[in-house]
Amino acid sequence: MEQVPAAGPYRAGVNAAVLVSALLGGAAVGRLAGAAAGRFAPPRGARRRAGLIEWTTAVLLAAVVARFGLGWNTLPPLVAVVSLVTLSAVDWRSGRLPDAITLPASAASLAAIVVASIATHQPSVIVTAMAAAFGYGAVMWAAHELRPRALGFGDVKLAPLLGLHIGWTAATVGDGRLAVVSLLAQALVLSCLIGLATGLVLGLLRRRGREHLPYPGQRTAKRPNTRLLDTAFPFGPALAAGTMIVVLVPEGLLL
């Protein structure tokens, strides 16, 4: 299979002006993402943390441009960034991943992958991405069936969206099914590690006298469980972070 030109290491041809433009454009897109997230999960209190969504989006979009340059292969990861930042913000605030965002984001991601794959004369990448989406979704569904209280069904419905981008990445930097399986497995491991760290930090905060504060996914300010291993937290942001790490630095992860 012919290698996609933009799938190698970070592009030396991307100059500072392009990166600055990507940062500024990303901040503007991040403002739209923040507004979309606010419709489904308004921030607590009168104000939210100024700039958090905007600059998270800006930094990630600049990283995408630095890695992929300006071309067709920039399209799928750009869609991934906007979709995952919005979903992460909603999940962090409300503890849910609404279908009204997840399903259109999945459709937009598939459309971006189809366009990029056809434009770069690699239609077989579409099949790989869809197979990865199905596989990741099946794994998450099985985990949900085993422990439904530990993994919400919103995370299960998020998995195909993540699998599309992981599969597309594997097809553009690796060769064969091994690359797909390797990146899917490592994305899941990274997500679990990030989620574990998040849970431990939240558990420690609760144990240090901040039980009166509302926490992600908690609609009331009642005292939560302060046992570290029983700390409840939204897993969507961790899944999104693990996927973006794989998309941005897959060469260092392929076994």
DRENPA-3360 file (N, C-alpha, C; in nm, 2 decimals, always signed):
BEGIN
1 = MEQVPAAG = +0.08/-0.12/+0.00/+0.00/+0.00/+0.00/+0.09/+0.12/+0.00 ~ +0.05/+0.22/-0.09/+0.13/+0.34/-0.10/+0.12/+0.42/+0.03 ~ +0.23/+0.47/+0.08/+0.24/+0.55/+0.20/+0.18/+0.69/+0.18 ~ +0.10/+0.74/+0.28/+0.05/+0.87/+0.27/+0.15/+0.97/+0.30 ~ +0.18/+1.07/+0.22/+0.29/+1.16/+0.24/+0.29/+1.23/+0.37 ~ +0.17/+1.27/+0.42/+0.17/+1.35/+0.54/+0.17/+1.27/+0.67 ~ +0.19/+1.14/+0.67/+0.18/+1.06/+0.79/+0.31/+1.04/+0.86 ~ +0.41/+1.10/+0.82/+0.54/+1.08/+0.88/+0.56/+1.17/+1.01;
9 = PYRAGVNA = +0.68/+1.19/+1.05/+0.70/+1.28/+1.17/+0.66/+1.42/+1.14 ~ +0.67/+1.50/+1.24/+0.63/+1.64/+1.23/+0.70/+1.71/+1.11 ~ +0.62/+1.78/+1.04/+0.66/+1.84/+0.91/+0.75/+1.96/+0.93 ~ +0.88/+1.95/+0.87/+0.97/+2.06/+0.89/+0.93/+2.18/+0.80 ~ +0.84/+2.16/+0.70/+0.80/+2.27/+0.61/+0.70/+2.36/+0.67 ~ +0.64/+2.33/+0.78/+0.54/+2.41/+0.84/+0.61/+2.52/+0.92 ~ +0.60/+2.65/+0.87/+0.67/+2.76/+0.93/+0.59/+2.82/+1.05 ~ +0.66/+2.91/+1.12/+0.60/+2.97/+1.24/+0.47/+3.05/+1.21;
17 = AVLVSALL = +0.46/+3.11/+1.09/+0.34/+3.19/+1.06/+0.22/+3.10/+1.04 ~ +0.24/+2.98/+0.99/+0.13/+2.88/+0.97/+0.09/+2.83/+1.11 ~ +0.18/+2.81/+1.20/+0.15/+2.76/+1.33/+0.08/+2.87/+1.41 ~ +0.12/+2.99/+1.40/+0.05/+3.10/+1.47/-0.09/+3.11/+1.42 ~ -0.11/+3.10/+1.28/-0.24/+3.11/+1.23/-0.33/+2.99/+1.28 ~ -0.27/+2.88/+1.29/-0.34/+2.76/+1.34/-0.38/+2.78/+1.48 ~ -0.30/+2.84/+1.56/-0.33/+2.87/+1.70/-0.45/+2.97/+1.71 ~ -0.44/+3.08/+1.63/-0.55/+3.18/+1.64/-0.68/+3.12/+1.58;
25 = GGAAVGRL = -0.67/+3.05/+1.47/-0.79/+2.98/+1.42/-0.84/+2.88/+1.51 ~ -0.76/+2.81/+1.58/-0.80/+2.71/+1.68/-0.87/+2.77/+1.79 ~ -0.82/+2.89/+1.84/-0.89/+2.96/+1.95/-1.03/+3.00/+1.90 ~ -1.05/+3.04/+1.78/-1.18/+3.08/+1.73/-1.27/+2.96/+1.72 ~ -1.22/+2.85/+1.67/-1.30/+2.73/+1.66/-1.33/+2.68/+1.80 ~ -1.23/+2.69/+1.90/-1.26/+2.65/+2.03/-1.37/+2.73/+2.10 ~ -1.39/+2.85/+2.06/-1.50/+2.93/+2.12/-1.63/+2.87/+2.07 ~ -1.64/+2.83/+1.94/-1.76/+2.77/+1.89/-1.78/+2.63/+1.96;
33 = AGAAAGRF = -1.67/+2.56/+1.99/-1.69/+2.43/+2.06/-1.74/+2.46/+2.20 ~ -1.68/+2.56/+2.27/-1.73/+2.59/+2.40/-1.88/+2.63/+2.40 ~ -1.92/+2.71/+2.30/-2.06/+2.74/+2.29/-2.15/+2.62/+2.27 ~ -2.10/+2.53/+2.19/-2.18/+2.41/+2.16/-2.19/+2.32/+2.29 ~ -2.08/+2.31/+2.36/-2.08/+2.24/+2.49/-2.17/+2.30/+2.59 ~ -2.17/+2.43/+2.59/-2.25/+2.50/+2.69/-2.40/+2.48/+2.67 ~ -2.44/+2.45/+2.55/-2.59/+2.42/+2.52/-2.63/+2.29/+2.58 ~ -2.54/+2.19/+2.59/-2.57/+2.06/+2.65/-2.53/+2.06/+2.80;
41 = APPRGARR = -2.43/+2.13/+2.84/-2.39/+2.12/+2.98/-2.33/+2.26/+3.02 ~ -2.42/+2.35/+3.06/-2.37/+2.49/+3.10/-2.27/+2.48/+3.21 ~ -2.16/+2.56/+3.21/-2.07/+2.56/+3.32/-2.13/+2.60/+3.45 ~ -2.08/+2.55/+3.56/-2.14/+2.58/+3.69/-2.10/+2.72/+3.73 ~ -2.19/+2.79/+3.79/-2.17/+2.93/+3.83/-2.18/+3.02/+3.72 ~ -2.15/+3.15/+3.74/-2.17/+3.25/+3.65/-2.07/+3.25/+3.54 ~ -1.95/+3.20/+3.57/-1.84/+3.20/+3.47/-1.77/+3.06/+3.46 ~ -1.72/+3.03/+3.35/-1.64/+2.92/+3.34/-1.49/+2.96/+3.33;
49 = RAGLIEWT = -1.40/+2.86/+3.34/-1.26/+2.90/+3.33/-1.23/+2.95/+3.20 ~ -1.19/+3.08/+3.20/-1.17/+3.16/+3.07/-1.06/+3.09/+2.99 ~ -1.10/+3.06/+2.86/-1.00/+3.02/+2.77/-0.96/+2.88/+2.77 ~ -1.01/+2.79/+2.86/-0.96/+2.66/+2.87/-1.00/+2.58/+2.75 ~ -1.13/+2.58/+2.71/-1.17/+2.51/+2.59/-1.10/+2.57/+2.46 ~ -1.10/+2.70/+2.46/-1.04/+2.77/+2.34/-0.90/+2.73/+2.32 ~ -0.82/+2.74/+2.42/-0.67/+2.72/+2.40/-0.64/+2.57/+2.40 ~ -0.72/+2.49/+2.46/-0.70/+2.34/+2.44/-0.72/+2.31/+2.29;
57 = TAVLLAAV = -0.82/+2.36/+2.23/-0.85/+2.34/+2.09/-0.74/+2.40/+2.01 ~ -0.69/+2.52/+2.04/-0.59/+2.59/+1.96/-0.46/+2.51/+1.96 ~ -0.42/+2.46/+2.08/-0.29/+2.39/+2.09/-0.30/+2.26/+2.01 ~ -0.41/+2.19/+2.02/-0.43/+2.06/+1.95/-0.43/+2.08/+1.80 ~ -0.50/+2.19/+1.76/-0.51/+2.21/+1.61/-0.37/+2.25/+1.56 ~ -0.29/+2.33/+1.64/-0.16/+2.36/+1.59/-0.07/+2.24/+1.59 ~ -0.09/+2.15/+1.68/-0.01/+2.02/+1.68/-0.05/+1.94/+1.56 ~ -0.18/+1.94/+1.52/-0.22/+1.86/+1.40/-0.16/+1.92/+1.28;
65 = VARFGLGW = -0.16/+2.06/+1.26/-0.10/+2.12/+1.15/+0.05/+2.10/+1.14 ~ +0.12/+2.10/+1.26/+0.26/+2.08/+1.27/+0.29/+1.93/+1.22 ~ +0.21/+1.84/+1.25/+0.24/+1.70/+1.22/+0.20/+1.67/+1.07 ~ +0.08/+1.71/+1.03/+0.03/+1.67/+0.90/+0.05/+1.78/+0.79 ~ +0.09/+1.90/+0.83/+0.10/+2.00/+0.73/-0.04/+2.05/+0.69 ~ -0.05/+2.11/+0.57/-0.17/+2.16/+0.51/-0.21/+2.08/+0.39 ~ -0.30/+1.99/+0.41/-0.34/+1.90/+0.30/-0.46/+1.82/+0.33 ~ -0.50/+1.73/+0.25/-0.62/+1.64/+0.27/-0.61/+1.56/+0.40;
73 = NTLPPLVA = -0.49/+1.52/+0.44/-0.47/+1.43/+0.55/-0.48/+1.51/+0.68 ~ -0.49/+1.64/+0.67/-0.51/+1.73/+0.79/-0.66/+1.72/+0.84 ~ -0.75/+1.69/+0.74/-0.89/+1.70/+0.76/-0.94/+1.61/+0.88 ~ -0.91/+1.48/+0.87/-0.97/+1.39/+0.98/-0.92/+1.43/+1.12 ~ -0.79/+1.45/+1.14/-0.76/+1.49/+1.28/-0.81/+1.62/+1.32 ~ -0.84/+1.72/+1.23/-0.90/+1.84/+1.27/-1.04/+1.82/+1.32 ~ -1.12/+1.73/+1.25/-1.25/+1.69/+1.29/-1.24/+1.62/+1.43 ~ -1.14/+1.54/+1.45/-1.13/+1.47/+1.57/-1.11/+1.57/+1.69;
81 = VVSLVTLS = -1.02/+1.67/+1.67/-1.00/+1.76/+1.78/-1.12/+1.84/+1.82 ~ -1.19/+1.89/+1.72/-1.31/+1.97/+1.76/-1.42/+1.88/+1.82 ~ -1.44/+1.76/+1.77/-1.54/+1.67/+1.82/-1.50/+1.63/+1.97 ~ -1.38/+1.59/+1.99/-1.34/+1.53/+2.12/-1.33/+1.64/+2.22 ~ -1.29/+1.76/+2.19/-1.28/+1.87/+2.29/-1.42/+1.90/+2.33 ~ -1.52/+1.91/+2.24/-1.66/+1.94/+2.27/-1.72/+1.83/+2.36 ~ -1.70/+1.71/+2.32/-1.75/+1.59/+2.40/-1.69/+1.59/+2.54 ~ -1.56/+1.61/+2.54/-1.49/+1.60/+2.67/-1.54/+1.71/+2.77;
89 = AVDWRSGR = -1.57/+1.83/+2.72/-1.62/+1.94/+2.80/-1.76/+1.90/+2.85 ~ -1.84/+1.85/+2.77/-1.98/+1.81/+2.81/-1.97/+1.70/+2.91 ~ -1.89/+1.60/+2.89/-1.88/+1.48/+2.98/-1.82/+1.53/+3.12 ~ -1.72/+1.61/+3.11/-1.66/+1.66/+3.24/-1.76/+1.74/+3.32 ~ -1.84/+1.82/+3.26/-1.94/+1.90/+3.34/-2.06/+1.82/+3.38 ~ -2.11/+1.73/+3.30/-2.24/+1.67/+3.32/-2.23/+1.52/+3.35 ~ -2.12/+1.45/+3.31/-2.11/+1.31/+3.33/-2.19/+1.23/+3.22 ~ -2.21/+1.29/+3.11/-2.28/+1.22/+3.00/-2.23/+1.26/+2.87;
97 = LPDAITLP = -2.25/+1.18/+2.77/-2.20/+1.20/+2.63/-2.33/+1.19/+2.54 ~ -2.39/+1.31/+2.51/-2.52/+1.31/+2.44/-2.50/+1.26/+2.30 ~ -2.60/+1.18/+2.25/-2.61/+1.13/+2.12/-2.61/+1.25/+2.02 ~ -2.67/+1.36/+2.06/-2.68/+1.47/+1.97/-2.55/+1.53/+1.93 ~ -2.44/+1.50/+2.00/-2.30/+1.54/+1.96/-2.23/+1.42/+1.91 ~ -2.24/+1.30/+1.98/-2.16/+1.19/+1.94/-2.19/+1.14/+1.80 ~ -2.32/+1.12/+1.77/-2.35/+1.06/+1.64/-2.32/+1.16/+1.52 ~ -2.35/+1.29/+1.53/-2.30/+1.37/+1.42/-2.15/+1.38/+1.41;
105 = ASAASLAA = -2.08/+1.38/+1.52/-1.93/+1.38/+1.52/-1.88/+1.25/+1.45 ~ -1.94/+1.14/+1.48/-1.90/+1.02/+1.41/-1.92/+1.02/+1.26 ~ -2.04/+1.08/+1.22/-2.07/+1.09/+1.08/-1.97/+1.19/+1.01 ~ -1.94/+1.30/+1.08/-1.84/+1.40/+1.02/-1.71/+1.33/+1.01 ~ -1.67/+1.25/+1.11/-1.53/+1.19/+1.11/-1.52/+1.09/+0.99 ~ -1.63/+1.01/+0.97/-1.63/+0.92/+0.86/-1.62/+0.99/+0.73 ~ -1.70/+1.10/+0.72/-1.70/+1.18/+0.59/-1.56/+1.24/+0.57 ~ -1.49/+1.29/+0.67/-1.36/+1.34/+0.66/-1.26/+1.24/+0.61;
113 = IVVASIAT = -1.27/+1.12/+0.67/-1.18/+1.01/+0.63/-1.20/+0.96/+0.49 ~ -1.33/+0.96/+0.45/-1.36/+0.92/+0.31/-1.30/+1.02/+0.21 ~ -1.32/+1.15/+0.24/-1.27/+1.25/+0.15/-1.12/+1.25/+0.14 ~ -1.05/+1.24/+0.26/-0.91/+1.24/+0.26/-0.85/+1.11/+0.19 ~ -0.92/+1.00/+0.21/-0.87/+0.88/+0.15/-0.88/+0.87/+0.00 ~ -1.00/+0.92/-0.04/-1.02/+0.93/-0.19/-0.93/+1.03/-0.25 ~ -0.91/+1.15/-0.19/-0.83/+1.25/-0.24/-0.68/+1.21/-0.25 ~ -0.64/+1.12/-0.16/-0.50/+1.07/-0.16/-0.48/+0.94/-0.23;
121 = HQPSVIVT = -0.59/+0.89/-0.30/-0.59/+0.77/-0.37/-0.56/+0.64/-0.29 ~ -0.62/+0.64/-0.17/-0.61/+0.53/-0.08/-0.75/+0.49/-0.02 ~ -0.84/+0.44/-0.11/-0.97/+0.41/-0.06/-0.97/+0.29/+0.04 ~ -0.87/+0.21/+0.04/-0.87/+0.10/+0.13/-0.86/+0.14/+0.28 ~ -0.81/+0.27/+0.30/-0.80/+0.32/+0.43/-0.94/+0.33/+0.50 ~ -1.04/+0.36/+0.42/-1.17/+0.37/+0.47/-1.22/+0.24/+0.53 ~ -1.19/+0.13/+0.47/-1.23/+0.00/+0.52/-1.15/-0.03/+0.66 ~ -1.02/+0.01/+0.66/-0.95/-0.01/+0.78/-1.00/+0.07/+0.90;
129 = AMAAAFGY = -1.04/+0.20/+0.87/-1.10/+0.28/+0.97/-1.23/+0.23/+1.02 ~ -1.31/+0.18/+0.93/-1.44/+0.13/+0.98/-1.43/+0.00/+1.06 ~ -1.33/-0.08/+1.02/-1.31/-0.21/+1.09/-1.26/-0.18/+1.23 ~ -1.17/-0.07/+1.25/-1.12/-0.03/+1.38/-1.24/+0.02/+1.46 ~ -1.32/+0.10/+1.40/-1.44/+0.15/+1.47/-1.53/+0.04/+1.53 ~ -1.55/-0.06/+1.44/-1.63/-0.17/+1.49/-1.56/-0.25/+1.60 ~ -1.43/-0.27/+1.58/-1.36/-0.35/+1.69/-1.35/-0.27/+1.82 ~ -1.32/-0.14/+1.82/-1.31/-0.07/+1.94/-1.45/-0.06/+2.01;
137 = GAVMWAAH = -1.55/-0.04/+1.93/-1.69/-0.04/+1.98/-1.72/-0.17/+2.05 ~ -1.68/-0.29/+1.99/-1.71/-0.42/+2.04/-1.64/-0.44/+2.17 ~ -1.52/-0.40/+2.18/-1.44/-0.41/+2.31/-1.50/-0.33/+2.42 ~ -1.54/-0.21/+2.39/-1.60/-0.12/+2.49/-1.74/-0.17/+2.53 ~ -1.82/-0.23/+2.44/-1.95/-0.28/+2.47/-1.93/-0.40/+2.56 ~ -1.83/-0.49/+2.53/-1.81/-0.61/+2.62/-1.77/-0.56/+2.76 ~ -1.69/-0.46/+2.77/-1.65/-0.41/+2.90/-1.77/-0.35/+2.97 ~ -1.86/-0.28/+2.90/-1.98/-0.23/+2.96/-2.07/-0.34/+3.01;
145 = ELRPRALG = -2.08/-0.45/+2.94/-2.16/-0.56/+2.98/-2.11/-0.63/+3.11 ~ -1.98/-0.63/+3.12/-1.91/-0.69/+3.23/-1.93/-0.61/+3.36 ~ -1.91/-0.48/+3.34/-1.92/-0.38/+3.46/-1.99/-0.26/+3.41 ~ -2.13/-0.27/+3.40/-2.21/-0.15/+3.35/-2.20/-0.03/+3.44 ~ -2.17/-0.05/+3.57/-2.16/+0.07/+3.66/-2.02/+0.14/+3.65 ~ -1.93/+0.07/+3.60/-1.79/+0.13/+3.58/-1.77/+0.20/+3.45 ~ -1.85/+0.15/+3.35/-1.83/+0.21/+3.21/-1.97/+0.24/+3.16 ~ -2.00/+0.37/+3.14/-2.13/+0.40/+3.09/-2.15/+0.37/+2.94;
153 = FGDVKLAP = -2.28/+0.36/+2.90/-2.31/+0.33/+2.76/-2.27/+0.45/+2.67 ~ -2.26/+0.57/+2.72/-2.22/+0.68/+2.64/-2.07/+0.66/+2.59 ~ -1.99/+0.60/+2.68/-1.85/+0.57/+2.64/-1.85/+0.46/+2.53 ~ -1.94/+0.37/+2.54/-1.95/+0.27/+2.43/-1.98/+0.33/+2.30 ~ -2.08/+0.42/+2.30/-2.12/+0.49/+2.17/-2.01/+0.59/+2.12 ~ -1.92/+0.63/+2.22/-1.81/+0.71/+2.17/-1.70/+0.63/+2.11 ~ -1.69/+0.50/+2.14/-1.58/+0.42/+2.10/-1.57/+0.41/+1.94 ~ -1.68/+0.39/+1.87/-1.66/+0.39/+1.72/-1.60/+0.52/+1.66;
161 = LLGLHIGW = -1.64/+0.63/+1.72/-1.58/+0.76/+1.68/-1.43/+0.76/+1.70 ~ -1.38/+0.71/+1.81/-1.24/+0.70/+1.84/-1.17/+0.60/+1.75 ~ -1.24/+0.48/+1.73/-1.18/+0.38/+1.65/-1.16/+0.42/+1.50 ~ -1.25/+0.51/+1.45/-1.24/+0.56/+1.32/-1.10/+0.63/+1.30 ~ -1.07/+0.72/+1.40/-0.95/+0.79/+1.39/-0.82/+0.71/+1.42 ~ -0.83/+0.62/+1.51/-0.72/+0.53/+1.54/-0.69/+0.44/+1.42 ~ -0.80/+0.38/+1.36/-0.78/+0.30/+1.24/-0.73/+0.38/+1.12 ~ -0.77/+0.50/+1.10/-0.72/+0.58/+0.99/-0.57/+0.61/+1.02;
169 = TAATVGDG = -0.53/+0.64/+1.14/-0.39/+0.66/+1.17/-0.31/+0.54/+1.15 ~ -0.36/+0.42/+1.19/-0.28/+0.30/+1.18/-0.26/+0.27/+1.03 ~ -0.36/+0.30/+0.95/-0.35/+0.27/+0.80/-0.25/+0.36/+0.73 ~ -0.23/+0.48/+0.79/-0.15/+0.57/+0.72/+0.00/+0.57/+0.77 ~ +0.02/+0.51/+0.88/+0.16/+0.50/+0.93/+0.21/+0.36/+0.94 ~ +0.12/+0.26/+0.95/+0.16/+0.12/+0.97/+0.13/+0.04/+0.85 ~ +0.14/-0.09/+0.87/+0.12/-0.18/+0.76/+0.05/-0.31/+0.81 ~ -0.07/-0.33/+0.77/-0.15/-0.45/+0.80/-0.22/-0.44/+0.93;
177 = RLAVVSLL = -0.28/-0.55/+0.97/-0.37/-0.56/+1.09/-0.30/-0.53/+1.22 ~ -0.17/-0.57/+1.22/-0.09/-0.56/+1.34/-0.09/-0.41/+1.39 ~ -0.07/-0.32/+1.30/-0.07/-0.18/+1.33/-0.20/-0.13/+1.39 ~ -0.31/-0.18/+1.34/-0.44/-0.14/+1.39/-0.46/-0.19/+1.53 ~ -0.43/-0.32/+1.55/-0.45/-0.38/+1.68/-0.36/-0.32/+1.78 ~ -0.24/-0.29/+1.74/-0.14/-0.23/+1.83/-0.18/-0.09/+1.88 ~ -0.23/-0.01/+1.79/-0.27/+0.13/+1.82/-0.40/+0.13/+1.90 ~ -0.49/+0.04/+1.87/-0.62/+0.03/+1.94/-0.59/-0.01/+2.09;
185 = AQALVLSC = -0.50/-0.11/+2.10/-0.47/-0.16/+2.24/-0.40/-0.05/+2.32 ~ -0.31/+0.02/+2.25/-0.23/+0.12/+2.33/-0.32/+0.25/+2.36 ~ -0.41/+0.28/+2.27/-0.50/+0.39/+2.30/-0.58/+0.36/+2.42 ~ -0.63/+0.23/+2.43/-0.71/+0.19/+2.55/-0.63/+0.19/+2.67 ~ -0.50/+0.14/+2.67/-0.42/+0.14/+2.78/-0.39/+0.29/+2.83 ~ -0.35/+0.38/+2.73/-0.33/+0.51/+2.77/-0.45/+0.58/+2.83 ~ -0.57/+0.55/+2.78/-0.69/+0.61/+2.83/-0.71/+0.56/+2.97 ~ -0.69/+0.43/+3.00/-0.71/+0.38/+3.13/-0.61/+0.44/+3.23;
193 = LIGLATGL = -0.49/+0.46/+3.19/-0.39/+0.52/+3.28/-0.43/+0.67/+3.31 ~ -0.47/+0.74/+3.21/-0.51/+0.88/+3.23/-0.64/+0.88/+3.32 ~ -0.73/+0.79/+3.29/-0.85/+0.79/+3.38/-0.81/+0.75/+3.52 ~ -0.72/+0.66/+3.54/-0.68/+0.62/+3.68/-0.62/+0.74/+3.75 ~ -0.53/+0.81/+3.68/-0.47/+0.93/+3.74/-0.58/+1.04/+3.77 ~ -0.68/+1.06/+3.68/-0.78/+1.15/+3.71/-0.86/+1.11/+3.83 ~ -0.90/+0.98/+3.84/-0.97/+0.93/+3.96/-0.90/+0.95/+4.09 ~ -0.77/+0.92/+4.09/-0.69/+0.93/+4.21/-0.68/+1.08/+4.25;
201 = VLGLLRRR = -0.66/+1.17/+4.16/-0.65/+1.31/+4.19/-0.79/+1.36/+4.25 ~ -0.90/+1.33/+4.19/-1.03/+1.37/+4.24/-1.05/+1.30/+4.38 ~ -1.01/+1.18/+4.39/-1.03/+1.11/+4.52/-0.95/+1.18/+4.63 ~ -0.83/+1.22/+4.60/-0.75/+1.29/+4.70/-0.80/+1.42/+4.74 ~ -0.85/+1.50/+4.63/-0.92/+1.63/+4.66/-1.03/+1.61/+4.75 ~ -1.11/+1.51/+4.73/-1.23/+1.49/+4.81/-1.19/+1.45/+4.96 ~ -1.09/+1.38/+4.97/-1.04/+1.34/+5.10/-0.98/+1.45/+5.18 ~ -0.93/+1.55/+5.11/-0.87/+1.67/+5.17/-0.96/+1.78/+5.21;
209 = GREHLPYP = -1.09/+1.74/+5.22/-1.18/+1.84/+5.28/-1.26/+1.92/+5.17 ~ -1.26/+1.88/+5.05/-1.34/+1.95/+4.95/-1.46/+1.88/+4.91 ~ -1.52/+1.80/+5.00/-1.64/+1.72/+4.97/-1.76/+1.80/+4.94 ~ -1.76/+1.93/+4.98/-1.88/+2.01/+4.96/-1.89/+2.07/+4.82 ~ -1.78/+2.06/+4.75/-1.78/+2.11/+4.61/-1.84/+2.01/+4.51 ~ -1.91/+2.06/+4.41/-1.96/+1.97/+4.31/-1.85/+1.92/+4.22 ~ -1.86/+1.80/+4.17/-1.75/+1.74/+4.09/-1.81/+1.69/+3.96 ~ -1.73/+1.66/+3.86/-1.78/+1.63/+3.73/-1.88/+1.51/+3.74;
217 = GQRTAKRP = -1.99/+1.53/+3.67/-2.09/+1.43/+3.66/-2.18/+1.43/+3.79 ~ -2.16/+1.51/+3.88/-2.23/+1.52/+4.01/-2.32/+1.64/+4.00 ~ -2.45/+1.62/+4.00/-2.55/+1.73/+3.99/-2.57/+1.81/+4.12 ~ -2.55/+1.74/+4.23/-2.57/+1.81/+4.36/-2.44/+1.82/+4.43 ~ -2.44/+1.90/+4.54/-2.32/+1.92/+4.62/-2.31/+1.83/+4.74 ~ -2.39/+1.71/+4.74/-2.39/+1.62/+4.85/-2.25/+1.56/+4.87 ~ -2.22/+1.51/+4.98/-2.09/+1.45/+5.01/-2.07/+1.32/+4.93 ~ -1.97/+1.31/+4.84/-1.95/+1.19/+4.76/-1.87/+1.09/+4.84;
225 = NTRLLDTA = -1.86/+0.97/+4.78/-1.78/+0.87/+4.84/-1.63/+0.91/+4.83 ~ -1.56/+0.90/+4.94/-1.42/+0.95/+4.94/-1.32/+0.84/+4.93 ~ -1.36/+0.71/+4.92/-1.27/+0.60/+4.90/-1.20/+0.62/+4.76 ~ -1.07/+0.61/+4.75/-1.00/+0.64/+4.63/-1.04/+0.55/+4.52 ~ -1.06/+0.42/+4.55/-1.09/+0.32/+4.44/-1.23/+0.33/+4.40 ~ -1.32/+0.40/+4.48/-1.46/+0.41/+4.44/-1.49/+0.55/+4.38 ~ -1.39/+0.63/+4.35/-1.41/+0.76/+4.30/-1.48/+0.75/+4.16 ~ -1.59/+0.82/+4.15/-1.66/+0.82/+4.02/-1.61/+0.94/+3.94;
233 = FPFGPALA = -1.59/+0.93/+3.81/-1.54/+1.04/+3.73/-1.58/+1.00/+3.58 ~ -1.60/+1.11/+3.50/-1.63/+1.08/+3.36/-1.51/+1.03/+3.28 ~ -1.53/+0.92/+3.21/-1.42/+0.85/+3.14/-1.40/+0.91/+3.00 ~ -1.49/+0.98/+2.95/-1.48/+1.03/+2.81/-1.36/+1.11/+2.78 ~ -1.33/+1.21/+2.87/-1.20/+1.29/+2.84/-1.08/+1.20/+2.84 ~ -1.07/+1.10/+2.92/-0.95/+1.01/+2.92/-0.95/+0.93/+2.79 ~ -1.06/+0.89/+2.74/-1.07/+0.82/+2.61/-1.02/+0.91/+2.50 ~ -1.07/+1.03/+2.50/-1.03/+1.13/+2.40/-0.89/+1.16/+2.41;
241 = AGTMIVVL = -0.83/+1.18/+2.52/-0.69/+1.20/+2.54/-0.60/+1.09/+2.48 ~ -0.64/+0.97/+2.52/-0.56/+0.85/+2.47/-0.56/+0.84/+2.32 ~ -0.68/+0.87/+2.26/-0.69/+0.87/+2.11/-0.61/+0.98/+2.05 ~ -0.61/+1.10/+2.10/-0.53/+1.21/+2.04/-0.38/+1.18/+2.05 ~ -0.34/+1.12/+2.16/-0.19/+1.08/+2.17/-0.16/+0.99/+2.06 ~ -0.24/+0.89/+2.03/-0.22/+0.79/+1.93/-0.22/+0.86/+1.79 ~ -0.31/+0.95/+1.77/-0.32/+1.02/+1.64/-0.20/+1.11/+1.61 ~ -0.15/+1.17/+1.72/-0.04/+1.27/+1.70/+0.10/+1.20/+1.70;
249 = VPEGLLL = +0.12/+1.10/+1.78/+0.25/+1.04/+1.78/+0.25/+0.88/+1.77 ~ +0.19/+0.84/+1.66/+0.18/+0.69/+1.64/+0.31/+0.62/+1.62 ~ +0.40/+0.68/+1.56/+0.53/+0.61/+1.53/+0.60/+0.57/+1.65 ~ +0.59/+0.64/+1.76/+0.66/+0.61/+1.88/+0.58/+0.50/+1.96 ~ +0.46/+0.46/+1.91/+0.38/+0.36/+1.98/+0.37/+0.23/+1.91 ~ +0.39/+0.23/+1.78/+0.38/+0.11/+1.71/+0.48/+0.00/+1.75 ~ +0.44/-0.12/+1.78/+0.52/-0.22/+1.83/+0.59/-0.29/+1.71;
% end
